[in-house]
Amino acid sequence: MTPSALPLPHLLWLMTGLALAVAPHTLWLPWWVSATVAMLFLWRVWLGRSRAALPPRWLVLALTIANVAGVYFWYRTIFGRDAGVTLLVVLLSLKLMETRSSRDLYVMVFLAYFLALAHFFYSQTIQTAALTLATVLATTSALVGINAPARSIPDNVKTACWMLIQAGPVMLLLFVLFPRVQGPLWGVPQDAFSGLTGLSDTMSPGTISQLSQSDAIAFRVKFAGAPPRRNQLYWRGPVFWDFDGRTWRPGPVSLRRDIQYESSGTPVDYELTLEPHNHGWMFALEMPARIPPSGRLTSDYQLLSLQPVRTRIRYALSSYPDYRATGGAGPRELAAALALPPDYNPRARALAREWRRTLDGDAAIVRQAISFIRNAGFEYTLLPPLLGRHSVDEFLFDTKQGFCEHFASSFVFLMRAAGVPARVVTGYQGGDINPIDDYMVVRQTDAHAWTEVWFAGNGWTRVDPTAAAVPARVESGITAAVPGGAALPLLARVNIDWLLAMRYNWDALANKWNQWVLGYNPDRQREVLSWLGVPKPDWQTMAMMLFWGVAGVLLAIALGLVRSIRRDDPAQRVWLRFCGKLRRAGLTRASSEGPLDFASRVVGRLPLRAAAVRTIVELYVDLRYGPPGNRHSVSRLKYLVREFRP
């Protein structure tokens, strides 16, 4: 067994490309796979440096069987995104142990290309694209080195850069003109959606406070005019009716064609770009007057998608921030809005019964509850203490520390215990305008929970108990509401000017990437082609445009290469001048005749000039086909050709 014939520097460069392809996958690979890959890489480097023999085939086969079995038992399958990518990483690393021929090296290169492509199964961000480009560049330069091992690595990198630059126009044409399909480009199995961040379909103490510690973007909004005031920015999401003593869940809802409400002022028109969250709800500013064709309204004013939102979607809406719901609620809804689990929170029940006994009407009870929350000394915190069985009692009378879900849950419990129908609404509150591109960015840190109570004659009315206890949460955002030492995400600390400027610029760049690269769907493609003068393109028209566009680019590249050879190679220009002198003397070089063969024929015809001809040809061959020459050698060739007389 012999080690790879590839020189060590080129082998190490190839392994650099492989490491770039593998590195991002270590974020989700099993720990033992990452350890195995690191061991195999270090082993291969040691073998290359010591020029030791590669391991026997039976050992490589045994390691392969053991690792494939490990992948199977870890995932209980070898199919699907996670298991498939893990298996590919393992096999690529094991392939390092049998690089005995050029074929093995080619296999590793193309496995690295495929593994780099697999990055997009997990993320399609700008960072992923930049890392993939670096991986392709390193791997392509390694491929050049495999075919020309005598060249230096900088020369290989330069060649790879030039190849990628040449491929750029073709890539752009394919991106713009290739017929798009509806739906995500990176369609993958169900396990691709397991790591998405967003609101849950249940709510219990601590769920939203944990979500608010994520700086991930929930959605972006582009307003047609001036945005509403911050305290009007309630982005409605899941509505919860059923309470089991600790967890809130959705209740009886039905789809409806329209909703009844009275509005004042003018509607707000906007476009919302929603990040995938693997649930059915679509967020809208309360109260929606116009919804997208892909959405449906429910009886509790939720905007739902026909399919789970598993890819970024963009839709236009119109809403009235100033509204009064006038729609009725049937007996079933009112019964659900009063239901409470028995034998929970006796102190809260007693307080609510006292309000019902001493106060006149539902409105007075609501005002009393708001006054209680405002004046009882509650603390708004991202790290609330754990609560036991009687969670509402413990929050209201003992800890008095909580996040918005604690306030909303306790308020609805008090209302129901006092005989006032109420429900919990979750979503997002607020948002920050990015001055770079004028998009409003709503993040997971803006996740919020509020309540709605039912008043006969007025319908469902929004009441935000968190705003009563901590007005800064609604007026200025979560950063102004939580204590100074709260564990907010780094980019949410807007009091750091340079960090805020960096976030704005990065968000604007990421938004352009999402809108024009990841969001380049059939509708956006029709917009671009219409701007190019093709108002109603069909697939035949786009195919012809693609064919002739690619053909034109390839022809331009070919002509550029021919001209660059003549223009950029000084030795070639001098050689052509020398051939011109001989042609005028009756010695024309055939197009298929190499310089050495041509020199032999010239020497036969001009024996007196044999020494000069041989000197010129040998110097030209050395400059043209040997190691890179220097200016002195080119100058000497110019002098010899200039002094040459046939």
Helices and strands as residue ranges (DSSP letters): H 8-22, G 23-27, H 31-50, H 57-75, H 81-95, G 96-98, H 102-117, G 118-121, H 126-147, H 153-177, G 190-193, H 207-211, E 217-223, G 230-232, E 234-240, E 242-243, E 248-249, E 255-256, E 261-263, E 268-274, E 281-282, E 284-285, E 288-290, E 295-298, E 303-305, E 313-319, E 323-325, H 331-336, H 346-358, H 362-375, E 379-380, H 391-393, I 394-399, E 401-402, H 404-417, E 422-429, E 432-433, E 440-443, G 444-446, E 447-455, E 459-463, H 465-469, H 471-475, H 478-481, G 490-492, H 497-513, I 514-518, H 522-531, H 539-568, H 570-584, H 595-605, G 607-609, H 610-625, H 631-643
